[in-house]
């Protein structure tokens, strides 16, 4: 049953990936400094990011597969700090099948003393916007209501080889929320995924 579900979900997500490649052709990316493209996938957990970092997360049968595109729009002259615009287009599947699109400004910090051994970057995007094509059961409050549009928050650790920073692997906490009931008062946490991915810089 799980194999069939994943197969169906992969068939439905392929048009999303193809559309993203048409919208952002690789040739154009290669000619534009500061672009990157990646993919990531992971599983839903039932606490906020703070709960995950404290080891209190319980994983459930909901997954995400996403295409990720970023553009560096600002680089500090004297600090290892930059600002990027990060976008994602993905599909969730498991307990519910739905599509998600999100965008957020993200700060990247690259100043760690061990970077000559392992290039390490931290990326933080606390305020963005996320839209899903449906409200999944894991996002509904006690009365069954929920919002398709929520805040998008991401926390990410990225690693690459010091001699070649053009590719990196990363771990991300992908979070949708109502910003402490600012966007709605339905009493639902939103959605949280821990994901792993691969990114190419152009």
CORJO-V482678 format. One record per run of one state. SS is the DSSP state (2 for helix, 1 for strand, 0 for the rest). FROM is the first residue (numbers start at 0). LEN is the number of residues. Records with the same first field share a line. If there is no record, write none. Layout:
SS->FROM-LEN  FROM-LEN
This chain:
0->0-1  23-2  30-4  45-3  53-5  75-5  94-3  109-9  125-2  132-4  139-9  161-2  177-13  201-1
2->1-22  25-5  48-5  136-3
1->34-11  58-17  80-14  97-12  118-7  127-5  148-13  163-14  190-11
